[in-house]
Amino acid sequence: MINFRFIANLIGRLLVLESAFLFLCVIVALIYGEPDAMAFFYSALITLVGGIFMSWKIKIKERVLAKKDGYFTVTMVWLIFSLFGSLPYTLGNTIPSFADAFFETMSGFTTTGSSILNNIESLPHATLFWRSLTQWLGGLGIIMLFIAILPSLGIEGRDLYVAEITGPTHSKTSFTFTSSARQMWVLYTGLTLLQTLLLMLGGMNLFDGICHSFTTMATGGFSTKQSSIAHWDSAYIQYIVIIFMFIAGTNFGLLHTAIRGNWRKLIRDNEFQLYFLIMLIASLIIGFCLYFNQWTGLGKSLRDAIFQVVTLMTTTGFATVDYLHWPPYLGLLLFILFFIGSSAGSTSGGMKVIRVYLLFKNSFIELKRIIHPNGIINVKYNNKTVHPNVMTGIMGFAILFMIIFVIGSMIMTLFTDDIITACSAVITSMSNVGPGFGSIGPMASFAHLNDFAKLFLAFLMLVGRLEILTVMVLFTKSFWKK
């Protein structure tokens, strides 16, 4: 049976943590003397009271979390965090509709970056800060943040870690999951601070620098400006954002190893090599095509191409140009990047490069097996044989990913005017990209969709952020059997 009491206790403790971040937004509102301070105060108070009730009043008989408890806990945490996280929008009347507020909050925590807002600059600073902060908290993972203090609860957190971290394999930076979580959050925070400093040197003010560093390192894409990064029209700022998006799309376990001196392990990693190669080839193809189509000069064409390739492949979703004005064949190339995503163990979404790499490698090996039916030919990654169970899991994930994409697209056609908008809305939500094609392009929003469509896409954001299986396993009969 599911250990509901212990799970409720854990969620309560997490809500207390969420209330602390909401109180931080109260301070931001007071600094700028804006009227949403009370909305954040009441939101923080409600969240705190709810958290205290769940964590202190619900007595724990057993401090044990089984594997299925881990999947249920992670899914519930992200749902409940988003529900309480939407309170400042509704109480502050910045986003009065529940469906819109929940969509915006789920888009934040899952680092999707899709938005229903059409006048971002009109929002108070605390609200803008909360939008960015939700993405930063969701970047490495809500559970990952909490795992760092799980020893105080008497559990190690392995099943929670596995249920939330991205990718088919999980790189740890040290012996325990707790220390791995701590080390990754230290690295994550350090890179965020470094980017903030570099953006300020390029002309951003402190507030914008912090908010954009939050959403860059989280590969989220929320901006404090309606026109996103294009607002600054600065090559320096764009290149800084490109560099940190690329870093955020890299496996954080490998990044940590590289920073400690072992750069060879990062450079020789098959996933990192393919990740870099796809970006390089796609950027060059798009850049030169734009130049020969007289988009602009060669330097600007390459910069625009690199930015859009990196922002979409890392599933960040920032914008510097409207790629809907590009030739259709370039749009198709960008659409393919929506599916691929970046590295496992990063803050980005999508299927992940490692899965694409192993699927293609397995397909070519199957051709060899046809020619040599008695031969023993194994799929290898970094010169090590990949266990058949891992390959089975990857193939199952890919099939389920495509099934959900197809069914989701069919459902969305009921609520959109064209198939392009429907399909891109589904994949941009599943892969946590943000902008799409059609009426939800990089310079548009999701505001025109009806409430059911928004809630459905919010669900797909959650499914995609938790890597499909974590959520979908809850809908199987076997999960609920004793």
C-alpha positions in Angstrom: 0.0 0.0 0.0 1.0 3.6 -0.6 2.4 5.2 2.6 0.0 8.2 2.4 0.8 9.5 5.9 4.5 9.7 5.4 4.0 11.2 1.9 1.7 13.8 3.3 4.2 14.6 6.0 7.0 15.1 3.3 4.8 17.3 1.1 4.0 19.4 4.2 7.7 20.0 4.8 8.1 20.9 1.2 5.2 23.4 1.5 7.0 25.1 4.4 10.0 25.4 2.2 7.9 26.9 -0.6 6.4 29.4 1.8 9.9 30.6 2.6 10.4 31.5 -1.1 7.0 33.2 -1.2 8.0 35.3 1.8 11.2 36.3 -0.1 8.9 37.7 -2.8 7.2 39.8 -0.1 10.6 41.4 0.6 11.0 42.1 -3.2 7.5 43.7 -3.3 8.4 45.9 -0.3 11.7 47.0 -1.8 9.9 48.3 -4.9 6.9 49.5 -2.9 4.4 47.7 -5.1 0.9 46.6 -4.2 1.3 42.8 -4.6 3.2 42.5 -1.3 0.0 41.5 0.5 -0.9 38.9 -2.1 2.4 37.2 -1.6 2.1 37.5 2.2 -1.3 35.8 2.2 0.0 33.2 -0.3 3.0 32.5 1.9 0.8 32.3 5.0 -1.7 29.9 3.5 1.2 27.7 2.2 2.9 27.8 5.6 -0.2 26.9 7.5 -1.0 24.1 5.1 2.6 22.8 5.3 2.7 22.9 9.1 -0.6 21.1 9.4 0.5 18.3 7.0 4.0 18.0 8.5 3.3 18.4 12.2 -0.2 17.2 12.7 0.0 14.0 10.6 1.8 11.5 12.8 4.2 9.1 11.0 4.1 5.5 11.9 6.6 4.2 9.3 9.6 6.2 7.9 9.8 4.0 4.8 9.2 4.9 1.2 8.9 2.1 -1.3 9.6 2.5 -5.0 6.0 3.2 -5.9 5.8 5.7 -3.0 8.6 7.6 -4.7 6.8 8.0 -8.0 3.6 9.0 -6.3 5.3 11.4 -4.0 7.2 13.2 -6.8 4.1 13.6 -9.0 2.0 14.9 -6.0 4.8 17.3 -5.0 4.9 18.9 -8.4 1.1 19.2 -8.6 0.6 20.6 -5.1 3.6 23.0 -5.5 2.0 24.4 -8.6 -1.4 24.7 -7.0 0.0 26.7 -4.0 2.4 28.5 -6.3 -0.5 29.9 -8.4 -1.9 31.7 -5.3 0.0 35.0 -5.7 -1.3 35.3 -9.3 -5.0 34.8 -8.3 -4.9 36.7 -5.0 -2.9 39.6 -6.5 -5.2 39.7 -9.5 -2.3 39.7 -11.9 -3.7 36.5 -13.4 -7.3 36.2 -12.1 -8.3 33.0 -13.9 -7.4 29.8 -12.1 -6.7 27.9 -15.4 -4.3 30.7 -16.5 -2.6 31.0 -13.1 -2.1 27.2 -12.9 -0.8 27.1 -16.5 1.7 29.8 -15.8 2.8 28.2 -12.5 3.2 24.7 -14.0 5.0 26.2 -16.9 7.3 27.8 -14.4 8.1 24.9 -12.2 8.5 22.5 -15.1 10.7 25.1 -16.8 8.6 25.0 -19.9 8.3 28.8 -20.4 5.0 28.9 -22.2 3.0 31.9 -21.1 -0.5 33.3 -21.2 0.8 36.9 -20.6 0.6 39.5 -23.3 2.0 42.5 -21.3 4.8 41.2 -19.1 6.3 44.6 -18.4 3.1 45.7 -16.7 3.6 43.1 -13.9 5.0 44.1 -10.5 8.6 43.2 -9.7 7.7 40.6 -7.1 5.4 38.8 -9.6 8.2 38.8 -12.2 10.6 37.6 -9.6 8.3 34.7 -8.6 7.9 33.7 -12.2 11.6 33.4 -12.6 12.1 31.8 -9.2 9.6 29.0 -10.0 11.7 28.1 -12.9 15.0 28.2 -11.0 13.5 25.9 -8.3 12.1 23.5 -10.8 15.4 23.4 -12.9 17.3 20.9 -10.9 14.1 19.7 -9.3 12.0 20.4 -6.2 12.8 17.0 -4.8 16.5 17.4 -5.5 16.5 20.5 -3.4 14.8 18.7 -0.5 17.0 15.5 -0.8 19.9 17.6 0.5 18.2 17.7 3.9 16.5 14.3 3.9 18.9 12.7 6.4 17.1 14.7 9.1 14.0 12.7 8.1 15.7 9.3 8.4 15.5 8.3 4.7 18.1 8.4 2.0 15.9 9.5 -0.9 17.1 7.2 -3.6 13.7 6.4 -5.1 12.7 10.1 -5.0 16.0 11.0 -6.8 15.4 8.4 -9.5 11.8 9.4 -10.0 12.7 13.0 -10.6 16.2 13.2 -12.2 16.2 13.2 -16.0 17.6 10.6 -18.3 17.9 6.8 -18.6 21.0 6.6 -16.3 21.8 8.8 -13.3 25.2 10.2 -12.7 26.1 10.8 -9.1 29.0 13.1 -8.2 29.7 11.2 -5.0 28.7 8.1 -3.0 25.3 9.2 -1.6 22.4 10.8 -3.4 22.2 13.4 -0.7 25.7 14.7 -1.3 25.1 14.5 -5.0 22.1 16.8 -4.7 24.1 19.2 -2.5 27.0 19.4 -4.9 24.7 19.9 -7.9 22.8 22.7 -6.1 26.1 24.4 -5.2 27.2 24.2 -8.8 23.8 25.4 -10.0 23.8 28.4 -7.7 27.4 29.3 -8.5 26.7 29.4 -12.2 23.6 31.5 -11.7 25.6 34.1 -9.7 28.3 34.1 -12.4 25.8 34.7 -15.2 24.1 37.5 -13.2 27.5 39.3 -12.9 28.3 38.9 -16.6 24.8 40.1 -17.7 25.2 43.2 -15.5 28.5 43.9 -17.2 26.6 43.9 -20.5 24.1 46.5 -19.4 21.3 44.6 -17.6 20.3 45.9 -14.2 20.5 43.7 -11.1 16.9 42.6 -11.1 16.8 41.7 -14.8 20.2 40.0 -14.5 19.0 37.8 -11.6 15.7 36.9 -13.2 17.3 36.0 -16.6 20.1 34.0 -14.8 17.4 32.0 -12.9 15.6 31.2 -16.1 18.7 30.5 -18.2 20.3 28.0 -15.8 16.9 26.4 -15.4 16.5 26.3 -19.2 13.1 27.8 -18.6 12.9 30.9 -20.8 10.6 33.2 -18.7 11.7 36.8 -19.3 10.9 40.1 -17.6 10.3 41.6 -21.1 7.6 40.8 -23.6 10.1 40.6 -26.4 12.4 38.4 -24.3 16.2 38.7 -24.9 15.5 40.7 -28.1 14.6 43.7 -25.9 18.3 44.4 -25.3 19.5 44.0 -28.9 23.0 43.3 -27.6 25.3 40.7 -29.2 27.2 40.5 -25.8 24.1 39.6 -23.8 23.0 37.1 -26.5 26.3 35.3 -26.4 26.4 35.2 -22.6 22.9 33.7 -22.6 24.0 31.2 -25.4 27.0 30.0 -23.4 25.0 29.5 -20.2 22.1 27.8 -22.0 24.6 25.4 -23.5 26.1 24.8 -20.0 22.6 24.3 -18.5 21.9 21.7 -21.2 25.0 19.7 -20.2 24.9 16.8 -17.7 25.5 18.4 -14.3 27.3 15.3 -13.0 29.8 15.6 -15.8 30.0 19.4 -15.4 30.9 18.9 -11.7 33.6 16.3 -12.7 35.0 18.7 -15.3 35.1 21.7 -12.9 37.1 19.5 -10.4 39.7 19.0 -13.1 38.6 16.0 -15.2 37.7 17.7 -18.4 38.5 14.7 -20.5 35.6 12.8 -19.1 33.2 15.5 -20.3 34.8 16.0 -23.7 35.0 12.2 -24.4 31.4 11.5 -23.3 29.4 10.3 -26.3 26.3 12.2 -25.4 28.2 15.5 -24.9 29.9 15.0 -28.3 26.6 14.4 -30.1 25.0 17.3 -28.2 27.7 19.7 -29.4 27.7 18.2 -32.9 24.0 18.6 -33.5 24.0 22.2 -32.3 27.0 23.0 -34.5 25.6 21.4 -37.7 22.1 22.8 -37.2 23.5 26.3 -36.4 25.7 26.3 -39.5 22.9 25.0 -41.8 20.4 27.6 -40.6 22.9 30.4 -40.4 24.1 30.0 -44.0 20.6 29.5 -45.3 19.5 32.7 -43.6 22.5 34.5 -45.1 21.8 33.2 -48.7 18.1 34.1 -48.2 19.2 37.7 -47.5 17.9 37.6 -43.9 20.8 39.9 -42.8 24.6 39.9 -42.8 26.6 36.7 -42.3 27.6 37.5 -38.6 24.0 38.4 -37.6 22.6 35.4 -39.5 24.9 33.0 -37.7 24.2 34.6 -34.3 20.5 34.4 -34.8 20.8 30.8 -35.9 23.0 29.8 -33.0 20.7 31.5 -30.5 17.6 29.8 -31.8 19.2 26.4 -32.1 20.6 26.5 -28.6 17.5 28.0 -27.0 15.2 25.4 -28.6 17.4 22.3 -28.2 18.1 23.1 -24.6 14.3 23.7 -24.3 14.9 27.2 -22.8 12.7 29.1 -25.1 14.1 32.6 -25.1 13.7 34.6 -28.3 15.7 37.1 -30.2 13.9 36.8 -33.6 10.6 35.4 -34.9 11.6 32.1 -36.6 8.1 31.8 -38.1 9.4 34.3 -40.7 12.2 31.9 -41.7 11.8 29.5 -44.7 9.6 26.5 -43.8 12.4 23.9 -44.2 14.3 25.7 -41.4 11.2 25.6 -39.3 11.1 21.9 -39.8 14.7 21.5 -38.6 13.9 23.5 -35.5 10.8 21.4 -34.9 12.9 18.3 -34.8 15.1 19.8 -32.1 12.0 20.1 -30.0 11.9 16.3 -29.7 15.7 15.8 -29.1 16.3 18.1 -26.2 19.7 18.2 -24.4 21.7 16.0 -22.1 20.4 13.6 -19.4 21.0 15.0 -15.9 20.6 18.6 -17.1 17.8 21.1 -16.5 16.4 20.7 -20.0 13.5 18.6 -21.4 12.9 16.6 -24.5 13.8 12.9 -25.1 17.5 13.6 -24.3 20.4 13.2 -26.6 21.6 9.9 -24.9 18.3 8.2 -25.8 18.5 9.4 -29.4 22.1 8.3 -29.6 21.4 4.8 -28.3 18.2 4.3 -30.4 20.1 5.1 -33.6 23.0 3.0 -32.5 20.8 0.1 -31.7 19.0 0.4 -35.1 22.3 0.2 -37.0 23.4 -2.8 -34.9 20.1 -4.5 -35.8 21.2 -4.3 -39.4 24.5 -6.0 -38.5 22.6 -8.7 -36.6 20.6 -9.5 -39.8 23.9 -10.1 -41.7 25.5 -11.9 -38.7 22.6 -13.7 -36.9 25.0 -15.7 -34.7 27.2 -12.8 -33.8 27.1 -11.2 -30.3 26.9 -7.5 -31.1 26.2 -5.2 -28.2 25.2 -1.5 -28.0 28.0 0.4 -26.4 28.1 3.9 -24.8 31.5 5.4 -23.8 33.1 2.0 -24.7 30.9 0.2 -22.2 28.2 -2.3 -23.1 24.7 -1.0 -22.4 22.6 -3.4 -20.4 19.6 -4.9 -22.4 17.2 -3.7 -19.7 18.4 -0.1 -20.2 17.8 -0.4 -24.0 14.4 -1.9 -23.4 13.5 1.1 -21.1 14.7 3.6 -23.7 12.7 2.0 -26.5 9.6 1.8 -24.2 10.1 5.5 -23.3 10.4 6.5 -27.0 7.3 4.6 -28.0 5.3 6.0 -25.1 6.6 9.5 -25.9 5.4 9.3 -29.5 2.0 7.7 -28.5 1.3 10.6 -26.1 2.4 13.1 -28.7 0.1 11.6 -31.3 -2.9 11.3 -29.0 -2.2 14.7 -27.5 -2.1 16.3 -30.9 -5.4 14.7 -31.9 -7.0 16.1 -28.7 -5.5 19.6 -29.3 -6.9 19.8 -32.8 -10.3 20.1 -31.2 -9.2 23.4 -29.5 -7.0 25.0 -32.2 -7.5 26.3 -35.7 -4.7 24.4 -37.4 -2.8 21.2 -37.0 0.6 23.1 -36.8 -0.5 24.9 -33.7 -2.0 21.7 -32.2 1.1 19.5 -32.8 3.6 22.2 -31.7 1.6 23.0 -28.6 1.8 19.3 -27.5 5.5 18.8 -28.2 6.5 22.2 -26.8 4.7 21.2 -23.6 6.0 17.6 -23.4 9.5 18.7 -24.1 9.2 21.8 -21.9 10.4 24.1 -24.7 8.0 27.0 -24.4 7.3 28.6 -27.8 5.9 26.7 -30.7 4.7 27.2 -34.2 1.5 28.6 -35.7 -0.5 30.9 -33.3 1.8 30.1 -30.3 5.1 31.2 -31.9 8.0 32.9 -30.1 6.4 36.3 -30.2 2.9 35.1 -29.3 1.3 33.6 -26.2 -1.1 30.8 -25.2 -3.7 33.2 -23.9 -6.2 32.5 -26.7 -6.5 28.8 -25.9 -9.5 27.8 -23.8 -9.3 26.6 -20.2 -9.4 22.9 -21.0 -6.6 23.2 -23.5 -4.5 25.1 -21.0 -5.0 22.5 -18.2 -4.4 19.7 -20.7 -1.1 21.3 -21.8 -0.2 21.9 -18.1 -0.6 18.1 -17.5 1.6 17.4 -20.5 4.3 19.7 -19.1 4.2 17.7 -15.9 4.4 14.4 -17.8 7.3 15.7 -19.8 9.3 17.2 -16.9 9.0 13.9 -14.9 10.1 11.9 -17.9 6.7 10.3 -18.9 7.0 7.1 -16.9 7.0 8.7 -13.4 3.5 10.1 -14.0 2.1 7.5 -16.4 2.8 4.6 -14.1 0.2 6.0 -11.7 -2.5 5.2 -14.4 -1.7 1.5 -14.4 -3.7 -1.1 -12.5 -0.5 -2.9 -11.2 0.6 0.3 -9.5 -2.4 0.3 -7.1 -2.3 -3.4 -6.4 -1.0 -4.5 -3.0 
